[in-house]
Amino acid sequence: MADSQVPFAYNQADLDGLTAALSSQRLGKYLNRAGFDQAWAMDIYLWNARLSKSLQFPIHVAEVTLRNAVSEHLQSAASRLIENIMDSLFLSLVDVVGDPSGDEPRSG
């Protein structure tokens, strides 16, 4: 139904069933906008579903692009942090046990 561009002729049983399934609370804003014409409210609801569907892929691409950029930035920052920690750890070990090249421990 959402993909079809052919108007659908709702009978009262269809409208009652859809209202029960979707909830009168959810459809309330559509009914208000449609002047309480149930068929027109369903047309507006369907238009909203089509609009949402048309935006789903572009929003998905934007979300994945942003997530990947944040991930890349965090990985880069974490890599620099780990490198700094390892450098500090290495220097502190050199102070204690000496340089692996055989030099004596640095005096503190």
PyMOL commands that set and color helices and strands:
alter all, ss='L'
color gray80, all
select helices_A, chain A and resi 12-22+24-33+38-97
alter helices_A, ss='H'
color red, helices_A
deselect
rebuild
show_as cartoon
